Amino acid sequence: MKTRTLMLLALGCGLAIMLAGAVFLFQLASQDDVAEPVPVGEPARVGDMSVTVLDAVERADELSVTLLIGGVDDPDGALGFRLIASGRPVSASPPGANGCAATTVDELECRVDFDVSVADGSSRVLFYERGDDQARWVLS
């Protein structure tokens, strides 16, 4: 190949990389900021559900989260909870084991347990998702 052809190819590749970088920067600039976490004890509205995290207690390898949840009759309304512990997803106890599966219009107190034996550190962030809405609580 001629040197001129290689130079033009290199210039074309450089322009393509610069264009991709500009598109990426535009995407970053137009993203929404992450919402502030909900403080423990304050109610959060997630879709049609009201959720209040009352307490989170960690004993041995288990984190127990006590909460109030209600707003709609749903047999699986309380199954949208997930926990990230030290950057790792953590599985919850079987649904309904502690009264946290079905929800009603009235707020009910229940408990969700998570096995945190796989977590190295002490960071605990609880998420609840319902439809397109989400709330998060920083527990520790």
N, C-alpha and C positions, 0 to 999 in steps of 0.2 A: 504494500500500500504506500501511497505517496504521503509525505509529511503533511501536506496541505489537507488531505482527507482526514488524517488522524487528528489534526488540530481542530477541524470543523466538528468532528464527532465529540471531541472532548468539550468543546464549547457548548454543543447541544446538550450533552449530559449535565454540564454545570448549570445551564439554564433550567433544565428539568428539575434538578435538585433544589434550586432556588425557588421555583414555582411551588414545589411540594412543601417546602418550608413555610412559604407565605400562606398557603392554604391551611397548614397546621396551626400557625399562629392565629389566624382568623378564627378557627374553631375553638381554640383555647380562650380567646378573648370573648367569645359569644356564649360560653358556658355559664350556667347559673352557679352561684356560690353555694357551698354546702350549708344547709340549714343548721342553726345552732341546736345543740342537744337539749332535750327537755329535762328540766331539773326533776330529781326524784321528789315525789309528793305533789307535783303539779299535773293536772289533767292535760291530755293531748287529744286532739281530734284527728283521727286517721280514717279518712273516708267517712263512712256512716257510723263509725265506732268511737267511743270515748274510752281512753285507756289512761290509768294512773298507776305508776309504779310506786308502791308504798314502801318497799324495803327489799334489800338484796343482802343475803347472808351466805357466806362461804364457809363450809365446814368440810375438812378433809379434801376430798376430790369432787365435791358437789356444790354448786351454786344454786340457791333457792331464791327465786324472785316472787315476792308477794305483790299482787296487783288487783286493781278494780277494773273490770271490763264490762261494757254493756253498750246498748244503743240499738241493737237489732237482733231479732231471733235468727240464729244461724247455728246449725249443728257443728260446724267447723270454724266458728268465729275466732276462737283463741289459738288456732293452729298456725298463725302467721308470725310467731315469735322465733327469732334466731339470735344466736349469741356469737360474737367474735371475741375469742380470748387469746390475747397475745398474738394477734394476727392470724389465728386459725379458727375456722368454723367449728362450732361445738354442737353436738347432738343433744336434743332435749329428751326428757324422759318420755315414755309412751304417752300418746295423747289421752287426756282424761284421767291420768293416774292420780292427779291431785285436784280434780274438779275443774280443770282448765281445758275444755274442749268446746262444749256448746255455750253459746252466749244468748242472752235475752235482752229485751228492751231495757229492763232494770239492770243497774250495775250490780255485779256479783263479785265477791272477793274469791280469788283462787290463787294457786301457786304453780309456777313452772320451774322444774328442776333441770339443771344442765350438768353433764359430766365434764368437769374441767381438768381431769387428770392428764390430758394431752397438752395442756397449756404450760409453757415454761415460765412466763412472767406473771404480772399481776393486773395487766390491762384487761378490762371487761366492758364490752359495749353491746347493749341489747338493742335489737331492731324489731319493729313490728310493721308488717306490710299488709295493706288491704287495698286491693285494686291497684291504682297508680300512686297511691299515697303511702308515705312512710314516715315513721318517727323513730328517733334513736335516743337512748339514754346512756350516758357514760357512768358506769357503776363503780369503777375503780381504775 
